[in-house]
Amino acid sequence: MSRVLNASYHLTLLLAALVGCSNKPPSHADGGAGSDAGAGQAGSSDGAGTGGMVSEGGAASGGSGTVDVVSGSARRLALGTEYGCALDTTDAVVCWGSPTLDDGQTKPPKGPFKHVRGYGSSNCAFGEGHDFECWGAPFGYAKGSKATDIGISTRHGCILGTDGTIACAGDTTRPEAMPPTGTFRAVAAAPGRSCAIKPDGTLTCWGISGADGHLDAPAGKYSKLALGEFNECAIREGDGQVVCWGAGKDGDPNGADPQGNYWGQSIPPAGAFADICAGLFHTCGIRADGTLACWGRGTQTNNCQTTGECGQAAPPAGTFWEVDCGATHTCAVAQDGSVSCWGSNSSDRATPPAGLRAR
């Protein structure tokens, strides 16, 4: 497994993500035909709209140092390993999928909500104020208040408080649950590490770096952040270019390594991006013109169950305004609010309800 995770957990994650990958095509929530591509991600954070996946907590308001994710950076889409959730036009959370390991992750509480996050088998949603409620597999938080965003992982979670500080819960003996002091604009979590965006746009990460350098955040200023299982990516301020680090960089063996963690997921295409998400071995983003681009494993569909090439990095055409990555599937919200998914469709993870519109 990764230098961040132990081998037994890696095997469990891969089995949960890939076993029983269905040939049934994924569908669009508008009831149209599914994408030609068949259907565990980590955390993302954004400052403009999440990725999904991706996440900045929002701009500081006035001189109080209070951030408000609801007003500017609310996420409407959250994917886990075998399911997806979205906020509909009534501000209710709607989830789909039939997970093999059912921890209640597709049974959300009653809203209304304005912002949703998901990872693995865990989810949290924020209401009109700064209260949040979580469901699915426990990871450290069940509910809370005075928070604008949350990064969710397997053994820990980190919240961004209304005062801009970060607090973490779960296994607090581990370094990824020991946040730095100070104030921040965004927070994201993944197995073995956490990262945040500071008020000046610079990045900081804590936890276990490993041989892939997961804590070696690049210099510069960034607006959005996404943590995958084995890589990290952020959108740079100014030119909108995606910058990635961790596994799957230039020079990595890209699928030929003994642990199988390198698939080019940290080699983004050139150009400006508006949103970003990272999954198990793939990364996707929305370009400045609203079109989708993905890279890493899953650029084709080829025997998903044994190869992991499930089409999760082969996005549909069209224009979109939010994207989120699951382990081996991906979903995006189109300009009309419809939700399209592609990649592995095992357990109907890539089949949102017909007629679903994200708010």
Secondary structure, DSSP 8 states (H G I E B T S, - for coil): --SSS-HHHHHHHHHHHHTT---S---BTTS----SS------EEBS---TTS-B----EETTTTEE-HHHH----EEE-SS-EEEEBTTS-EEEE---SS-SSTT-------SEEEEETTEEEEE-SSS-EEEEES-SS-SEESSEEEEEE-SSEEEEEETTS-EEEEESTTSGGG---SS--SEEEEETTEEEEE-TTS-EEEEE--TTTTTT---SS-EEEEEE-SSEEEEEETTT--EEEEESS-TTS-TT-STT---SSTT---SS-EEEEEE-SSEEEEEETTS-EEEEETTSSEE-HHHH-EESTT---SS-EEEEEE-SSEEEEEETTSBEEEEE--GGGTT---TT-BB-
